[in-house]
Amino acid sequence: MSAHTTTPEPVPALSRGRRWAALAVLSASLLVITMDMTILNIALPEMAADLHPTSAQQLWFVDAYSLVLAGLLVSVAAIADRWGRKRTLVLGYAVFAAASLLVLTADSAELVIAVRALLGVGGAMVMPTTLSLIRVVFTDAEERATALSIWAAVSGLGAVVGPLVGGFLLDRFSWHAAFLVNVPLMVVGVIAAVLLLPESRATNPGRWDALAAVLSLVGMVALVWAIKQFGEESSLAVPSAWLALAVAAVTLTWFVLRCLRSDHPLLDLRLFQGRQFSAGIIAALGAVFSLIAALLLVAQWLQLVEGVSPIESGVRLMPIALAGSAASLAAPPLSRLIGSRAVLAGGLALAGLGLVYLRLTGDHLDLTHMTIALCLVGAGTGALAIGSAMIMGGAPAEKAGNAGALEETAYEFGGTLGVTVLGSTSALIFRAQFTDSAGFDALHQADPALAGQAEESLGAAVTIATELGMPDLAAHATRAFTHSLQTTGLVGGGIMLAVALVVFFLTPKCTDVAKAAH
């Protein structure tokens, strides 16, 4: 370890009421951001109808946010440690609100993409900073574990509430409402943060490493973009993606070596020397790898196979949020009874079994079985609250910004990688199943171009089959998609079970997040 240490600037002790009020502010802002991510999915069809974007521009509506977010997480966390975490958070709220308001001027796809990129800047300021402030405000490890469980519960709830709010707004207003809803909420957040949150920064963070900041930005953007390109093409034969991957490998390797050799690194990678910290990061990475892709497929299954509306789809996904929120709140007291290691690994295993259950239902998968699977997955992923407590408790207070950035990076990278790998796997299975039928052969002989479009996705297949009056082909497409969903659930569930084993054996047996004070 370096001979030079970074000490945290003392934070005035807060009263119990103010500590929990601060948590309410931090959790509410996270709720807005997670809602915003999912509202966009509901708004996309109306945005496409109004702006007439190309298929590439539609992808950028989604990708612009995540690319900017992934690229800035490390640098923004380091800036917050120096400039002040409260200041950074308040500025993040303001940027998010301003970007949302700018949508009123966005009359082209290019401007919407710019707005999404600016939202990514605000998100990068807010997401890791909420975690680092929780670490600083809650000095008692037991209180901190409870606070992080509430933070995790709110985060999971936002992902499912988003489609409900989005559907409600789009039924009554234009797609602009999906962005404008953020403005008053963030304005309230700015006022509440100024009044309730304490300022916190590192008093001796060292010289700002501009080169490391550039390396992390270029490396993470290139890495995430390459992964997304592989997923969007459902192929490894993408030269531009391989070039981006090479750039990412060079810049991130240089970044890691530079940080390890520095007395005051931009990102302290020595945190991974702690088994508790590493286990928490692996749990976050492995869980979202399987879950994000699976939930995207489940949402399609609900709407295109079961025929439910987008709003009803959101309602049908509520069990995972409700079970997850309840499990998040129950996780800290349960960890005091059976240990943090057992709760986190057991939760991951339970979530993995929920995904595997989809495959075990065979040809009988219906809404009832899906609800059971979602409840199991939600109850299991609630244990990630313990993972957050292990990460933040496994880092000293002066490294809270680094710990928050690494946790959010694990979530972002895991989700992107999972959608690419499992999404591509599902697409390949669907294509193989769907094209193996007499109905598809007949379509291919009649119109090869149309057949090529039909095999790209379930939505295209059902639309084309319906327009051509081929109900048997539409039914075959839904069966093929259900099979691909079940197989992807089996693969994703298996990965989660493997991650549960790794986390169990990596986490020290005596780990107790209620006592993990640095």
C-alpha positions in Angstrom: 0.0 0.0 0.0 1.1 3.6 -0.6 2.8 5.4 2.2 0.6 8.4 1.4 -2.9 8.2 2.8 -6.0 10.3 2.0 -8.0 11.4 5.0 -11.6 12.4 4.9 -12.7 15.8 5.8 -14.6 15.6 9.1 -18.3 15.7 8.6 -20.3 17.2 11.5 -22.3 14.6 13.4 -25.9 14.7 12.2 -29.0 14.1 14.4 -30.8 10.8 13.8 -33.7 12.6 12.2 -31.5 14.5 9.8 -29.6 11.4 8.8 -32.7 9.6 7.7 -34.0 12.8 6.0 -30.8 12.9 4.1 -31.3 9.2 3.1 -34.8 10.1 1.8 -33.3 12.8 -0.4 -30.6 10.5 -1.8 -33.1 7.6 -2.3 -35.7 9.8 -4.0 -33.2 11.1 -6.5 -32.2 7.6 -7.4 -35.8 6.7 -7.8 -36.2 9.5 -10.4 -33.1 8.3 -12.4 -34.1 4.7 -12.4 -37.6 5.6 -13.4 -36.3 7.8 -16.2 -34.3 4.8 -17.6 -37.4 2.7 -17.9 -39.9 5.4 -19.0 -37.8 5.8 -22.2 -38.6 2.3 -23.2 -42.3 3.1 -23.1 -41.9 6.4 -24.9 -39.7 5.1 -27.8 -42.6 4.1 -30.2 -44.2 7.6 -29.9 -40.9 9.3 -30.3 -40.1 7.3 -33.4 -43.5 8.1 -34.9 -43.0 11.9 -34.3 -39.3 12.3 -35.1 -38.8 9.6 -37.8 -35.4 8.5 -36.7 -33.3 5.9 -38.5 -32.8 2.6 -36.8 -29.3 3.6 -35.8 -30.6 6.8 -34.2 -33.2 4.9 -32.2 -30.4 2.8 -30.8 -28.5 6.0 -29.9 -31.6 7.2 -28.0 -30.8 4.5 -25.5 -27.0 4.1 -25.9 -26.0 7.8 -25.6 -27.0 7.8 -21.9 -25.2 4.6 -21.0 -22.1 5.4 -22.9 -21.7 8.9 -21.3 -22.6 7.4 -17.8 -20.0 4.6 -18.1 -17.3 6.9 -19.3 -17.7 9.5 -16.5 -18.4 7.5 -13.4 -14.8 7.2 -12.3 -13.8 10.8 -13.1 -16.9 12.4 -11.6 -16.4 10.4 -8.4 -12.8 11.6 -8.2 -13.9 15.2 -8.8 -16.6 14.9 -6.0 -13.9 13.7 -3.6 -12.0 16.9 -4.3 -14.6 19.5 -5.0 -17.3 18.3 -2.6 -19.8 15.4 -2.8 -22.8 17.6 -1.9 -21.8 20.1 -4.5 -21.4 17.4 -7.1 -24.8 15.9 -6.3 -26.6 19.2 -6.4 -25.0 20.1 -9.7 -26.0 16.6 -11.0 -29.6 17.3 -10.0 -29.4 20.7 -11.9 -27.9 19.1 -15.0 -30.5 16.4 -15.0 -33.3 18.9 -14.7 -31.9 21.2 -17.3 -31.4 18.4 -19.8 -35.0 17.2 -19.2 -36.3 20.7 -19.8 -34.2 21.0 -23.1 -36.4 18.3 -24.6 -38.9 21.1 -25.3 -36.5 22.3 -28.0 -35.7 18.9 -29.3 -37.5 18.7 -32.7 -35.0 16.2 -34.3 -33.5 12.9 -33.5 -30.0 14.5 -33.2 -31.2 16.9 -30.5 -32.9 14.0 -28.5 -29.6 12.1 -28.6 -27.8 15.2 -27.3 -30.4 15.5 -24.5 -29.9 11.8 -23.6 -26.1 12.4 -23.5 -26.5 15.4 -21.1 -28.8 13.3 -18.9 -25.9 10.8 -18.8 -23.7 13.5 -17.4 -26.2 14.3 -14.7 -26.7 10.6 -13.9 -22.9 10.1 -13.5 -22.9 12.9 -11.0 -25.8 11.6 -9.0 -25.6 7.8 -8.9 -22.2 7.1 -7.3 -22.4 10.2 -5.1 -25.6 9.0 -3.4 -23.6 5.9 -2.3 -20.6 7.8 -1.1 -22.7 10.2 0.9 -24.6 7.3 2.5 -21.1 5.9 3.5 -20.1 9.3 5.0 -23.4 10.2 6.7 -24.1 6.8 8.3 -20.9 6.2 10.4 -22.6 3.4 12.4 -22.2 0.2 10.4 -25.6 -1.2 11.5 -27.4 2.0 10.5 -25.5 2.1 7.2 -26.6 -1.5 6.3 -30.2 -0.5 6.9 -29.8 2.7 4.9 -28.3 0.8 2.0 -31.1 -1.7 2.1 -33.6 1.2 1.7 -31.5 2.6 -1.1 -31.5 -0.7 -2.9 -35.3 -1.2 -2.4 -36.0 2.2 -3.9 -33.7 1.6 -6.8 -35.5 -1.7 -7.7 -38.9 -0.1 -7.2 -38.0 2.7 -9.7 -37.3 0.2 -12.5 -40.8 -1.1 -12.4 -42.7 2.1 -11.4 -41.1 3.8 -14.5 -43.3 1.9 -17.1 -46.4 2.6 -15.1 -45.7 6.3 -14.8 -44.6 6.4 -18.4 -47.8 4.7 -19.6 -49.9 7.0 -17.6 -48.2 10.1 -18.9 -48.2 9.0 -22.6 -51.9 8.2 -22.4 -52.5 11.8 -21.7 -49.6 13.9 -23.0 -46.9 13.7 -25.8 -43.6 11.8 -25.4 -42.0 15.0 -24.0 -43.8 14.3 -20.7 -41.5 11.3 -20.2 -38.6 13.8 -19.8 -40.4 16.8 -18.3 -41.6 14.8 -15.3 -38.0 14.9 -14.1 -37.9 18.7 -13.8 -40.0 19.4 -10.7 -38.7 16.3 -9.0 -35.1 17.4 -9.4 -35.9 21.0 -8.4 -37.2 19.7 -5.1 -34.1 17.5 -4.9 -31.8 20.5 -5.2 -33.7 22.4 -2.5 -33.8 19.4 -0.1 -30.1 18.5 -0.7 -29.0 22.1 0.0 -30.9 22.1 3.3 -30.3 18.6 4.5 -27.1 17.1 3.2 -23.7 17.8 4.8 -20.7 18.6 2.6 -18.0 15.9 2.4 -14.7 15.7 0.6 -11.2 14.2 1.0 -8.8 16.8 2.6 -5.7 15.3 0.9 -6.8 13.6 -2.3 -3.6 14.3 -4.2 -3.0 15.9 -7.6 -5.7 15.6 -10.2 -4.6 13.0 -12.7 -5.9 14.3 -16.0 -4.3 11.6 -18.1 -5.9 8.9 -16.0 -9.3 10.6 -16.3 -9.0 10.7 -20.1 -7.9 7.0 -20.1 -10.9 5.9 -18.1 -13.3 7.9 -20.2 -11.9 6.6 -23.5 -11.5 3.1 -22.3 -15.0 2.7 -20.7 -16.8 4.3 -23.6 -14.9 2.1 -26.1 -15.6 -1.0 -24.1 -19.3 -0.5 -23.6 -19.7 0.7 -27.2 -17.9 -2.5 -28.5 -20.1 -4.8 -26.4 -23.3 -3.0 -27.6 -22.2 -3.3 -31.2 -21.6 -7.1 -30.9 -25.1 -7.4 -29.3 -26.9 -5.2 -31.9 -25.3 -7.2 -34.8 -25.7 -10.6 -33.0 -22.4 -11.4 -34.5 -18.7 -11.3 -33.7 -17.9 -10.3 -37.3 -18.0 -6.6 -36.5 -14.6 -5.0 -37.4 -15.5 -1.6 -35.8 -16.4 -3.3 -32.6 -13.1 -5.2 -32.5 -11.2 -2.0 -33.1 -13.1 -0.3 -30.2 -12.3 -3.4 -28.0 -8.6 -3.0 -28.9 -8.7 0.7 -27.9 -10.4 -0.2 -24.7 -7.9 -2.9 -23.9 -4.9 -0.6 -24.4 -6.4 2.4 -22.6 -7.8 0.5 -19.6 -4.6 -1.5 -19.1 -2.7 1.8 -19.1 -5.2 3.2 -16.7 -4.9 0.3 -14.3 -1.1 0.3 -14.3 -1.1 4.1 -13.8 -3.5 3.8 -10.8 -1.5 1.0 -9.2 1.8 2.9 -9.5 0.4 6.2 -8.1 0.5 7.4 -4.5 -2.8 9.2 -5.1 -4.6 7.2 -7.8 -7.7 8.5 -9.5 -9.3 5.2 -8.7 -7.8 3.1 -5.8 -7.8 -0.4 -7.3 -6.2 -1.7 -4.1 -9.7 -1.8 -2.7 -10.0 -5.2 -4.5 -7.4 -6.6 -2.0 -10.3 -6.8 0.4 -12.2 -10.1 0.0 -15.4 -8.5 1.3 -15.2 -5.6 -1.1 -14.4 -7.9 -4.1 -17.2 -10.3 -3.2 -19.7 -7.4 -3.2 -18.5 -6.2 -6.6 -18.7 -9.7 -8.1 -22.3 -10.1 -6.7 -23.4 -6.8 -8.3 -21.7 -7.6 -11.6 -23.0 -11.2 -11.8 -26.5 -10.5 -10.7 -27.3 -7.7 -13.2 -25.5 -9.7 -16.0 -28.3 -12.2 -15.8 -31.2 -10.1 -14.6 -31.3 -7.2 -17.0 -31.4 -9.4 -20.1 -33.9 -11.7 -18.6 -36.3 -8.9 -17.6 -36.1 -7.4 -21.1 -37.1 -10.7 -22.6 -39.9 -11.2 -20.0 -41.3 -7.7 -20.9 -41.4 -8.8 -24.5 -43.0 -12.1 -23.6 -45.7 -10.4 -21.6 -46.7 -8.0 -24.4 -46.2 -10.2 -27.5 -47.0 -13.7 -26.3 -49.5 -13.0 -23.6 -50.9 -9.9 -25.3 -50.9 -7.5 -22.3 -50.6 -3.8 -22.7 -47.4 -1.9 -21.8 -49.1 -0.6 -18.6 -50.4 -4.0 -17.7 -46.9 -5.3 -18.4 -45.6 -2.9 -15.8 -48.2 -4.2 -13.3 -47.2 -7.8 -14.1 -43.6 -7.0 -13.3 -44.5 -5.5 -10.0 -43.9 -8.8 -8.0 -40.2 -8.6 -8.7 -40.0 -5.0 -7.4 -42.3 -5.7 -4.3 -40.5 -8.9 -3.4 -37.1 -7.2 -4.0 -38.0 -4.2 -1.8 -39.3 -6.4 1.0 -36.2 -8.6 0.8 -33.9 -5.6 0.8 -35.4 -4.3 4.0 -35.3 -7.8 5.6 -31.7 -8.5 4.5 -29.8 -6.6 7.3 -31.7 -8.1 10.2 -31.4 -11.6 8.6 -27.7 -11.1 8.1 -27.4 -10.5 11.9 -29.0 -13.9 12.4 -27.2 -16.1 9.8 -24.4 -13.9 8.6 -23.8 -11.6 5.7 -22.2 -14.3 3.5 -25.1 -16.7 3.8 -27.7 -13.9 3.0 -25.9 -12.6 -0.1 -24.9 -15.9 -1.6 -28.3 -17.5 -0.6 -30.1 -14.6 -2.2 -28.2 -14.9 -5.5 -28.9 -18.6 -5.5 -32.6 -18.0 -4.9 -32.7 -15.5 -7.8 -30.9 -18.0 -10.0 -33.4 -20.7 -9.2 -36.2 -18.3 -10.1 -34.7 -18.0 -13.6 -34.1 -21.7 -13.9 -37.8 -22.2 -12.9 -38.8 -20.7 -16.2 -37.2 -23.6 -18.0 -38.6 -26.2 -15.6 -42.2 -25.3 -16.5 -41.6 -26.7 -19.9 -44.6 -26.1 -22.3 -46.8 -24.9 -19.5 -45.3 -21.4 -18.9 -48.1 -19.0 -18.2 -48.7 -15.8 -16.2 -49.0 -17.8 -12.9 -45.7 -19.5 -13.4 -44.1 -16.2 -14.5 -45.3 -14.5 -11.3 -43.8 -17.3 -9.2 -40.5 -16.9 -11.0 -40.5 -13.1 -10.6 -41.2 -13.4 -6.9 -38.2 -15.8 -6.5 -36.0 -13.5 -8.5 -37.1 -10.4 -6.6 -36.7 -12.0 -3.2 -33.2 -13.2 -4.1 -32.0 -9.9 -5.6 -33.1 -8.1 -2.5 -29.9 -9.6 -0.9 -27.8 -7.2 -3.1 -28.5 -4.7 -0.4 -26.0 -6.7 1.6 -23.6 -6.6 -1.3 -23.8 -2.8 -1.3 -23.1 -2.7 2.5 -20.1 -5.0 2.0 -18.8 -2.8 -0.8 -19.2 0.5 1.1 -18.3 -1.0 4.5 -15.2 -2.6 2.9 -13.9 0.8 1.9 -12.7 3.5 4.3 -14.7 6.7 4.4 -12.1 8.6 2.4 -12.5 6.1 -0.5 -16.3 6.3 -0.5 -16.3 8.0 -3.9 -14.1 5.2 -5.4 -16.3 2.5 -3.9 -19.5 4.1 -5.2 -18.0 4.5 -8.7 -16.8 0.9 -8.8 -20.2 -0.4 -7.6 -22.1 1.6 -10.2 -19.6 0.6 -12.9 -20.2 -3.0 -12.0 -24.0 -2.5 -12.4 -23.6 -0.6 -15.7 -21.0 -3.0 -17.2 -22.8 -6.1 -16.0 -26.1 -5.0 -17.5 -24.6 -4.1 -20.8 -22.6 -7.4 -21.1 -25.6 -9.4 -20.0 -27.9 -7.9 -22.6 -25.3 -8.5 -25.3 -24.4 -12.1 -24.4 -27.8 -13.4 -23.2 -29.8 -11.2 -25.6 -27.7 -12.6 -28.5 -28.1 -16.1 -27.2 -31.9 -15.7 -27.1 -31.9 -14.2 -30.6 -30.0 -17.1 -32.0 -32.2 -19.7 -30.3 -35.3 -17.9 -31.5 -34.1 -17.7 -35.1 -33.1 -21.4 -35.1 -36.5 -22.5 -33.7 -38.6 -20.1 -35.8 -37.0 -20.9 -39.2 -37.4 -24.6 -38.6 -41.0 -24.8 -39.7 -43.0 -25.4 -42.9 -44.8 -22.0 -42.5 -41.5 -20.1 -42.5 -40.3 -22.1 -45.5 -43.4 -21.1 -47.4 -42.9 -17.4 -46.4 -39.3 -17.6 -47.5 -40.2 -19.0 -50.9 -42.9 -16.4 -51.4 -40.8 -13.4 -50.2 -37.2 -14.0 -49.0 -36.8 -10.3 -48.0 -39.9 -10.5 -45.8 -38.8 -13.8 -44.3 -35.5 -12.2 -43.4 -37.3 -9.4 -41.5 -39.5 -11.9 -39.7 -36.6 -13.9 -38.3 -35.0 -10.8 -36.7 -37.5 -10.5 -33.8 -40.7 -11.8 -32.4 -42.4 -8.5 -33.0 -41.5 -8.5 -36.7 -42.5 -12.1 -37.0 -46.0 -11.7 -35.4 -46.7 -8.5 -37.4 -45.7 -10.0 -40.7 -47.6 -13.3 -40.1 -50.7 -11.4 -39.0 -50.6 -9.1 -42.1 -50.3 -12.1 -44.4 -53.0 -14.1 -42.7 -50.7 -16.8 -41.4 -51.9 -17.5 -37.8 -50.0 -20.8 -37.6 -46.7 -19.0 -38.3 -47.5 -16.3 -35.7 -48.2 -19.1 -33.1 -45.0 -20.9 -34.0 -43.1 -17.6 -33.5 -44.5 -17.2 -30.0 -43.6 -20.8 -29.1 -40.0 -20.2 -30.5 -39.7 -17.0 -28.4 -41.0 -18.7 -25.3 -38.4 -21.5 -25.8 -35.6 -18.9 -26.2 -36.7 -17.1 -23.1 -36.7 -20.4 -21.1 -33.3 -21.4 -22.4 -31.9 -17.9 -21.6 -33.4 -18.2 -18.1 -31.6 -21.5 -17.7 -28.3 -20.1 -18.8 -28.7 -16.9 -16.8 -29.9 -18.8 -13.7 -26.9 -21.1 -14.0 -24.5 -18.1 -14.1 -26.2 -16.7 -11.0 -25.8 -20.0 -9.1 -22.1 -20.0 -10.1 -21.7 -16.4 -8.9 -23.4 -17.4 -5.6 -20.8 -20.1 -5.0 -17.9 -17.7 -5.8 -19.4 -15.0 -3.5 -19.9 -17.6 -0.7 -16.3 -18.9 -0.8 -14.7 -15.5 -1.4 -16.6 -13.6 1.4 -14.8 -14.1 4.8 -16.9 -16.3 7.1 -17.0 -13.8 9.9 -18.2 -10.9 7.7 -20.9 -8.9 9.4 -22.1 -5.7 7.6 -23.6 -4.5 10.9 -20.0 -4.3 12.3 -18.0 -3.5 9.2 -16.7 -0.2 10.2 -13.5 1.1 8.8 
